[in-house]
Amino acid sequence: MNLAKAQVALEDGFESGSFAAEWGRTAGVTIQTSGGARSTTNFASLTAHTASTGRELGARFDAVAPNGAKDFSVDFYFRTQNATQRRFNLHVSTSTSAIGSSGPSINLRYDATNGWAAFSTVWNSIPGLGSVAPGVWYRLRVSGQDWGTATARWAVDVSAAGGTNFVNSATNLTWFQNGTPTANPARFFVFTTVFGNSPGFDVDEVTASVTPPPPPVPPAIGLFSGIYPHLAITTAHQSESGIGAVVPWAGRLWAINYFAAGYNVDGVQHLWEIDDALNITGRGQPFYGGSIASRMIHDATGQLLIGPYFIDTNRNIRQIPINTVMPMHLSAVGKHLTDPNLVYFVGLAMERSMVDVSGSEATIPASKVTIQPKLSEVQSNLFGFTSHHGKGLYSGQGRIVYASNGQGTYNSTPPGVLMEWDGTGNTTNSWTLIRRAQFDEVTGPGGLHGATNPDDPIWALGWDQRSVLLMVRRAFDGWHTYRLPKGSYTHDAPSGWYVEWPRIRDVGLGGGDYLMNHHGIFYRFPSNFAPGRTAGLLPLSTFHKMIVDYAEWNGRIVMGCNDASYFSSPLAGRVHSNFLFVEQDQVDDYGGPPAGFGGVWLNETVTAGQPSDPLLVAGFQKRALHFAHATNVPIQFSIQTDAAGNGTWTTWKTVTVGTNGYAYELLPATFAAPWLRFAVDQTAPGVSVFMTCGSGARAPDPVLTASLASVAPGAPLSQGLLKVTTASDYPLQFAADVLDAAGQKVGGGLYVASVGPTNPIVLQKVNDAATDASLRTHAATKQDFHLDAASVFMTNSGVRFRLPRSNAAFDTATASGWRRGIREVVTERQLMNIHGTIYELPRDDSGGMRGIRPLTTHGRQLFDFTTWRGLLVISGNLTSATNDAHYVQSADGLVGLWFGNVDDLWRFGAPSGVGGPWKNSAVTKGVASDPYLMFGYERKELELSHSNAAPVTFTIEVDFAANNTWHRYGQFSVAPGQTLRHVFPDGYSAHWVRVKSDATTTATAQFTYGPYAPLITGAMMQPGGAMQITFTGSPGLPYTVRASSDLNLPLASWSSLATGTFTTNAAMFTDSSATNQPRRFYSISIP
């Protein structure tokens, strides 16, 4: 076995007093607390065989190797009893069914009469392994090599009594009882006392490691930024077509797609099977669907339960007729508390049912389905309210936990609920309310298999107005709450409609960590996360795409998405979605760097001395804490840290905030504590503690954007309108214009993009003047913004919001019209391409314009954009461009389109711009300016000036939580005829900023946003007279090194010595020509 490539599937010495989550076990397997191996305390004991039942303790290899283990080892200590019967028995199986003792491939035993033996038709003695004395610990290792191939074999190594080193071995064993290891990899191992009147035995220090088979080589078909166009899925009902669940099972990837709740009228295919060659096939009987996203691997029956389909290990499909037998939207499924053959289903409309999933009927009969009262009825009877939009269900710790995320408002009754039932009483009147808030995901370390240990923690994910909520239930003391930043406001809404199904799931990240997502941020989530073990939860990246479910498959992470819906997108064409493939080691490089906002209190009354919930601050490079209150005395806020994530809190700093005041605190870059919590010294109203955080910007990728034309005229290009058709194969229409170098139209026509039989995308011209004219009329662009001397501005819900300007070329329309401004390319959120910057725009019930965030300032033509087959498609490309990983040229060579992923936008360029609320503007004393965007930019500088003959004091106010609540950042007195420049501290940010003047005047308030200017950090004369200069800048940005002997010359007259790009935040240049200069001045600039 290649240990360098091995992955640990299980490691447990039982010293915690609990079985590791990876174990599967039956009753009668216990942890003993005295006399473990290697001088440890605890060990696991399997009690004796009784009658026809025995005891089993096993774990799966395919938890870390989903396709099974080619090479594996199980290394452990064992101790036998003083008996002649089968003292020790270990099985290894190739079965994908539940862990058990039936049908092993390796059946290894030891008894006092026959010694070591393996079964293959008959028992075969294994010589050379020595004898085993009862009551003494031995180390044993069973390893397999090349399983799933013709040369499959296995080996055994045994230590001396009480020893740790192996002294006896047997290798190249090929005795197999069942399962044909020559064709199938190993799936699990199990210690068992089921057979041979076993007296029982003990095990300790168990480590199971695997080397998974290499994943199949991805087929050589079109792949654009992780998206295969041919895998896109559509449906008949034109509401949406989200991919609700993706699960590897029985050598295939299975997925189910859904449409909007309430539209149970389509009766078409919703279950999909994908093989290693990425062939996608519809399976099962069509059904009348709805919002279907339930999935479970039901170990007790060896089935995948995905929506209404039950799939066995041979890919045979059984099905519940949910339009007749069990009419409900299958949001989630959970284990029954006591009966292994029963499961609970819950639905989006709060429906409930209990189903017997055993048996082999192709169609599940009504006799196996028990319809239960809706949970909304339970809530109304017990709690006096109803929630809606059922999302999550999980059973563990002897209880059922349920989550919903809708109903109610943010201004009065909170929407959503987390509630539980402990199995006592009945399922209608014995529920306990945990929290009123919007919750989606409920799971635990067992994931899709369900809880395997009664002491496993239960995790629940949700959110409120303040932050993302992570609640953890510990078996002995109940629920604990933690808070995490949001990455986006687009998911917020009382309805709960805009989050789909956030997940916590094992996708092979390594290190025992799972992948978690919520509100547009991916997190690395420790698989043992619980109170006292909270270190290691870290943000990885932020994203715009709507990701619904994900799984590890063939060495990559496959994500099911919800791409194109019709709710607020009249130009969407046919609804559809696709899968996204991400490399396991590149999640932290996906989309944008970690950034977001969230807090523990938001304009609320807080009791003195009462600590807040913990707030995650680790993993963000720049963190600004905002403190505010609304009482007429100063308030002291204590900042407490849990440095090790073990629940030990100490006070780090105290911040005093004056009467009705505001203050901020920037966490140092070296601040390493993962969690903060807060307390106030006096009970106070209007208290807020909120964090804005970021991590710089992604480095621009010039290869990614090579085909996209610059906004400034100078090269021929093609651009035009884009629209997906409503046909069943939904080709993409492109009403193209060809522009010359001066920006004038010189040609064009209608082109259609489709998925070709051999090429991934084919773009061809069609002669259809009527369709061309219709497209140019119905998909025409318009000016979605306004512009004055101060800035760009837009109006939403009667409020005028101001945004930065970029290149002046965006001031005017092109020969084809205005560039597309606002369009939905991800379901239930929009992109806003305004004056060279692309923003994420929430729907109005998620905050609308007030909740925008910039993704990129691109400087490109980007005439139109849309989503097609899960791809972001952009028109506005150079006609000189040639086919590459993103550009597809038309068959006639005259036009082309850019194809990629919407989250490629983070690499188009860092957000930047100039503007503000005033520029030589008439200003009235005490009247606040329009709000101007601040969030999402790095360096921030403000210039203030006025026309009065006396000094004017300007007040800068900030809205840090995007909720129209304003606090004084600072006041600046500006002398007549002077311009005051203020650079905001590095890391400081709010969402919006506005300005007030203490005098009526003509004033200017202009902000400059962008990357930090490069800085020369050192200069040293080298031997021979060369000058070596070191300098810093933002990674990915270009730089120019210039020099001059005359400091008074304008920079344009200095000599350019070198150009380059910051690959890190530091660079170096050596000027060899300095030897000829009596003196020289140097400048580093961008670009």
C-alpha positions, -999 to +999 in steps of 0.1 A: +000+000+000+013+034-009+011+052+024+020+085+009-013+085-010-033+068+018-063+085+033-075+078+068-110+065+068-112+060+105-089+065+135-103+058+170-086+049+203-119+053+222-103+077+247-130+103+242-155+079+258-176+079+226-174+060+193-161+080+164-188+091+140-175+068+113-184+036+132-214+015+125-223-008+154-250-029+169-261-032+205-237-050+228-206-031+215-195-009+243-165+012+255-147-001+285-127+023+307-098+004+321-070-017+306-067-004+270-039-014+246-006+005+248-012+016+284-043+036+274-075+036+293-104+029+270-111+002+245-141-013+226-156-046+236-178-069+215-199-091+238-204-128+231-225-144+204-260-152+217-284-175+199-287-162+163-275-127+170-240-113+175-222-080+179-208-060+151-185-029+149-175-017+115-167+013+093-167+021+056-137+027+034-159+045+008-165+073+033-132+087+019-130+067-013-165+069-027-156+044-055-142+019-030-107+011-019-081-005-043-055-007-015-064-006+022-052-015+056-070-020+090-044-017+118-056-023+154-050-041+187-071-070+198-075-092+228-093-125+230-112-144+257-102-178+273-123-201+251-118-226+223-145-211+201-140-185+175-121-160+196-116-134+169-133-127+136-128-099+110-147-094+077-138-072+048-165-067+022-170-053-014-207-048-008-222-013-011-250-024+013-251-016+049-223-026+072-229-062+083-214-097+086-232-113+057-213-119+024-177-110+033-149-112+009-123-117+036-134-138+065-105-140+089-108-159+122-088-172+151-097-201+174-077-221+198-081-254+180-074-244+144-054-212+148-056-186+120-078-194+090-096-178+061-128-190+045-130-197+007-155-226+002-138-242+032-117-229+060-080-226+049-053-225+076-029-196+074+005-208+085+032-187+100+011-162+121+017-179+155-007-185+183-027-160+204-029-162+241-061-150+257-062-119+278-032-103+261-032-074+236-018-081+201-013-057+172-028-070+139-029-055+104-050-067+076-042-051+042-055-055+007-038-048-026-051-042-061-088-049-052-110-044-082-083-059-105-074-095-115-044-094-091-065-087-059-048-101-028-045-095+009-020-099+038-019-103+075+007-090+100+007-099+137+029-088+166+041-108+195+020-109+227+020-074+242+041-061+214+038-032+189+061-044+161+049-070+136+068-103+139+047-127+118+032-122+084+013-139+056+012-122+022-004-127-013-035-144+002-063-149-024-088-168-003-121-149-008-155-160+004-178-136-016-179-104-035-153-110-063-125-086-052-109-092-086-137-071-100-148-048-071-130-026-046-133-029-008-161-010+008-161-018+046-147-039+073-164-052+104-154-069+136-181-096+144-191-122+170-221-133+149-206-167+140-190-197+157-203-192+192-178-164+197-171-155+233-164-119+223-132-100+220-118-065+225-103-040+200-084-008+205-063+019+186-080+012+153-068+029+121-083+022+087-065+037+057-073+035+020-058+043-013-088+049-036-087+038-073-076+067-095-106+086-108-116+081-144-100+106-168-126+132-176-138+127-212-124+151-238-156+171-243-163+208-239-155+221-204-158+258-197-147+269-162-160+236-146-192+234-166-200+208-193-228+224-215-243+190-226-252+181-189-277+210-186-312+199-174-345+215-182-381+206-173-416+211-187-430+236-163-414+269-169-408+282-134-374+269-125-353+237-129-329+236-100-308+205-093-319+196-058-296+166-049-265+150-063-253+117-048-227+092-060-242+057-057-236+023-073-209+036-096-229+065-109-238+100-101-275+105-094-293+138-095-328+151-092-342+184-105-371+204-093-394+232-102-413+257-081-436+245-053-472+244-061-467+237-098-474+199-095-485+196-131-456+186-153-453+148-151-419+146-168-385+132-161-367+144-129-342+116-120-308+116-138-280+091-139-245+102-151-217+077-158-179+081-158-180+092-194-204+119-185-233+104-204-265+116-188-297+095-189-332+100-175-342+072-152-373+061-133-409+070-141-417+106-146-437+122-118-457+152-108-430+170-089-424+202-072-395+213-050-377+179-045-343+178-028-344+149-003-316+124-002-303+097+021-282+066+019-303+041+038-278+016+050-303-007+066-318-016+033-289-008+010-307+019-010-302+055-021-334+074-013-334+105-036-367+123-039-394+097-045-369+072-060-353+042-040-322+029-059-305-003-049-268-012-054-276-028-088-293+005-099-328-009-098-353+018-091-384+017-069-407+047-067-434+064-045-462+078-066-461+112-049-489+126-070-514+100-056-500+079-027-479+106-010-487+141-024-460+163-011-428+182-020-399+161-007-376+186+009-358+162+033-357+127+047-346+114+080-342+080+098-369+067+121-360+069+157-365+032+164-374+012+133-346+008+107-370+002+079-389+034+084-380+069+074-396+103+078-402+127+049-410+164+052-421+187+024-418+223+014-454+230+024-448+215+058-462+181+048-451+150+067-452+113+060-436+081+073-426+054+048-415+018+051-387+016+025-380-021+029-391-046+003-387-049-034-420-035-049-413-014-080-441+010-069-444+017-032-480+009-021-502+032+000-500+006+027-464+015+034-471+052+036-485+070+067-495+106+060-491+126+092-505+160+102-487+190+087-461+206+109-478+239+103-508+224+122-484+213+150-470+248+152-503+264+153-516+241+180-485+242+202-468+275+196-495+298+182-478+305+149-471+288+116-439+288+095-436+278+059-410+265+034-399+233+051-363+225+044-344+203+068-348+171+088-324+149+107-326+123+134-300+118+161-295+119+199-329+101+201-349+130+185-361+144+152-350+179+144-369+199+118-361+232+100-381+257+079-371+291+066-402+310+056-433+329+068-433+360+090-415+393+085-383+409+097-402+437+114-424+417+138-427+379+139-395+362+128-399+338+099-388+302+100-383+277+128-361+251+144-380+225+164-375+190+177-394+159+189-378+135+214-398+104+205-421+106+235-458+112+233-470+115+198-457+133+167-484+159+168-484+174+203-449+167+217-426+190+198-403+215+214-396+250+199-359+256+197-357+290+179-377+312+156-354+320+128-349+309+092-332+274+091-324+253+061-299+224+068-300+200+097-273+172+097-245+157+116-212+138+111-230+109+096-242+131+067-264+113+042-261+080+062-277+096+092-264+095+128-242+065+135-235+074+172-261+086+197-236+111+210-228+127+176-235+164+175-264+178+154-258+208+133-284+233+121-277+261+096-299+292+091-298+329+094-315+361+108-310+397+100-277+398+119-258+369+104-257+333+094-267+310+124-249+278+132-266+259+160-251+228+175-268+203+197-247+184+221-263+153+236-258+161+272-265+199+273-286+208+243-283+236+218-255+261+214-254+291+189-226+304+168-227+333+142-209+336+109-207+365+084-229+365+053-213+369+020-243+383+002-277+399+009-293+382-021-303+352+001-322+374+026-360+374+023-388+366+049-401+340+024-369+320+025-372+314-012-337+326-022-313+302-004-324+269-019-306+242+002-273+252+019-254+221+029-227+207+052-212+177+034-180+156+032-165+162-003-130+149+003-113+181+014-091+161+037-081+167+073-114+155+086-131+186+072-164+190+054-176+217+030-203+241+042-220+269+023-244+297+033-252+331+020-226+330-007-196+318+013-179+284+012-165+273+046-142+245+057-161+228+084-145+205+110-163+171+111-161+171+149-173+206+153-191+209+187-189+232+218-153+231+230-141+220+196-148+250+174-114+258+160-107+252+123-140+265+109-127+289+081-141+307+051-127+296+018-143+318-008-173+338-018-195+333-048-226+345-068-238+312-083-268+295-067-253+262-055-279+237-041-261+204-034-227+189-038-208+157-035-174+142-042-174+121-073-144+107-093-119+129-075-138+162-081-166+181-063-198+181-083-222+208-075-258+209-085-270+245-093-301+265-100-292+287-129-321+300-150-356+306-137-384+326-150-398+344-119-383+379-126-364+371-157-385+377-189-354+372-210-345+339-195-359+317-222-363+281-213-356+273-176-326+251-170-296+244-147-263+226-149-236+210-127-204+226-117-172+206-113-146+220-089-112+204-080-111+194-043-080+215-037-094+246-055-124+255-035-105+283-018-096+296-052-132+295-065-151+328-070-139+357-049-118+357-017-136+355+016-156+387+023-188+396+040-206+411+069-225+401+100-229+407+137-243+397+170-266+426+178-284+450+154-303+480+168-316+460+199-318+463+236-289+444+253-287+434+290-256+444+309-230+417+313-248+392+291-223+378+266-234+376+230-232+346+208-197+339+194-190+355+160-165+339+136-137+363+126-110+338+115-101+335+078-108+371+068-077+392+062-093+426+071-119+430+098-137+461+110-159+459+141-186+485+144-201+495+178-231+516+183-258+524+209-287+547+215-285+557+251-275+590+267-245+578+286-212+562+274-212+524+270-183+501+274-181+472+250-159+443+261-144+422+233-138+387+244-118+360+226-118+322+225-082+318+213-082+280+210-118+274+201-122+254+234-148+276+250-123+295+273-131+332+270-108+361+280-113+399+276-091+412+248-100+448+248-127+473+260-141+499+236-159+529+250-186+544+229-199+579+238-234+591+242-257+578+214-224+571+197-205+550+173-169+536+172-150+511+153-121+487+160-099+472+133-086+437+142-048+435+135-037+412+107-019+391+133-051+387+154-055+349+154-084+340+177-112+324+157-141+336+177-152+368+194-181+376+217-191+408+232-208+423+263-219+458+275-214+473+309-249+488+310-283+477+297-289+498+267-312+502+237-302+505+200-271+484+205-252+471+175-221+451+171-214+443+135-184+432+114-175+441+078-147+419+065-127+412+033-096+397+019-085+419-009-093+409-045-085+381-069-057+388-093-069+397-127-065+369-152-056+383-187-059+348-203-094+345-190-105+378-206-082+377-237-111+378-262-131+405-246-128+439-262-117+470-243-144+497-238-122+522-256-126+520-294-095+509-313-100+474-326-128+456-346-152+436-325-186+418-325-213+425-300-251+422-298-281+409-280-284+375-264-315+354-256-321+317-249-351+303-268-380+284-252-376+253-275-370+220-258-333+220-268-331+258-260-304+271-284-289+305-277-297+334-302-272+362-309-283+392-328-248+403-337-233+436-349-198+438-363-180+471-354-149+485-370-120+500-351-138+533-350-168+517-333-191+519-363-214+490-375-201+473-406-220+440-406-239+415-385-268+391-385-285+364-365-263+336-351-274+306-331-253+287-305-260+250-298-244+220-284-229+200-313-226+163-316-188+164-315-178+200-307-190+213-273-205+245-287-213+254-324-220+290-333-236+294-368-252+322-388-288+316-398-308+335-424-340+345-404-346+382-407-379+380-388-363+363-358-334+387-359-357+417-360-379+403-332-349+397-310-335+432-315-369+446-305-379+424-275-344+421-260-333+456-267-311+473-241-317+506-224-298+530-202-302+516-167-283+544-149-280+581-147-249+602-146-240+637-134-208+654-126-206+638-092-211+601-100-234+574-114-267+573-097-297+549-097-331+550-080-347+521-061-379+523-040-378+561-041-342+564-029-313+576-050-281+556-046-248+567-060-220+546-074-185+551-087-176+560-123-149+542-142-138+548-178-154+578-195-162+556-225-191+542-205-207+576-205-223+571-239-240+543-258-223+522-285-233+520-322-255+491-311-271+509-282-265+510-245-246+481-229-269+458-210-274+471-174-295+447-153-301+411-160-307+379-140-281+352-148-285+333-116-319+324-103-335+350-079-306+375-080-294+399-107-262+412-121-259+449-127-233+461-153-231+498-146-204+521-160-178+494-162-185+477-128-205+446-123-225+444-091-246+417-075-282+431-071-306+415-046-343+414-052-363+441-035-374+418-007-338+409+000-327+445+002-327+456-034-302+483-043-293+488-006-277+454-005-255+454-037-219+444-037-193+450-065-178+419-081-154+435-107-145+467-125-137+452-159-130+480-184-145+458-211-172+463-237-195+436-223-224+446-245-248+418-233-247+388-210-269+359-202-269+324-187-271+294-210-267+258-200-252+270-167-227+292-184-222+329-183-222+341-220-208+376-230-210+394-262-184+421-270-154+402-283-125+411-306-130+398-341-093+390-341-098+365-312-093+328-318-109+298-302-096+292-267-109+279-234-135+306-233-140+320-267-160+303-294-158+318-329-186+315-354-183+291-383-180+320-407-152+335-386-169+369-383-183+370-347-178+351-315-189+348-279-172+344-245-183+314-224-175+308-187-188+307-152-205+337-135-179+334-107-151+340-132-161+376-129-141+380-097-110+377-119-119+404-145-104+431-123-106+445-088-135+468-080-125+505-084-138+539-094-142+575-086-172+595-076-193+607-047-224+625-037-213+660-046-191+677-072-194+714-072-229+707-060-253+731-042-255+718-006-280+727+021-269+730+057-276+698+077-292+679+048-276+645+042-263+636+007-274+606-012-259+574+000-227+564-019-214+528-020-184+519+001-185+481+006-164+459-016-135+482-023-099+482-009-082+515-006-107+544+001-098+581-001-121+611+003-116+646-009-136+675+005-138+711-006-162+740-007-168+775-020-175+794+013-152+821+026-153+806+061-143+771+072-170+744+067-173+713+088-183+681+070-198+651+089-192+617+074-219+591+083-218+554+075-244+527+072-225+496+081-253+470+079-271+482+047-303+489+067-305+527+064-292+533+099-266+560+100-237+566+124-212+594+126-178+582+113-160+616+118-161+653+112-136+673+091-132+711+091-121+724+057-105+758+053-116+781+025-099+773-008-084+741+005-090+705-004-089+680+025-079+645+017-087+617+041-076+581+036-098+556+054-078+531+076-067+500+059-095+474+065-122+499+074-154+495+055-191+502+058-218+494+032-228+530+024-214+565+033-230+599+031-220+635+039-235+665+056-223+701+057-227+725+086-232+753+061-251+760+029-225+760+002-212+746-031-193+715-021-174+686-034-172+652-018-154+627-040-142+592-031-115+573-049-116+535-046-092+509-059-061+488-051-035+502-027-008+522-044+026+504-047+051+513-021+089+513-024+102+495+007+139+494+001+168+505-021+203+491-019+234+497-040+248+464-052+285+456-059+294+471-092+270+501-088+236+485-098+206+497-077+183+470-063+147+483-054+121+463-035+085+474-035+050+461-026+016+461-044-016+441-049-012+406-064-023+404-100-019+441-108+006+453-134+033+478-125+058+501-142+092+510-129+103+545-140+134+566-133+146+602-138+176+623-129+152+653-125+126+650-098+107+680-112+099+664-145+063+651-150+060+614-146+051+610-183+087+622-191+104+597-168+122+567-185+103+534-183+128+508-171+106+477-166+070+465-165+056+435-147+028+420-126+027+415-089+026+377-084+027+382-047+025+414-027+062+421-031+085+425-061+121+435-068+139+452-097+176+457-103+187+488-123+220+478-139+221+511-158+224+531-126+262+527-128+262+555-154+240+579-134+253+604-109+219+605-093+185+588-100+150+590-087+126+559-090+089+556-092+066+525-091+031+530-106+000+511-116+002+504-145 
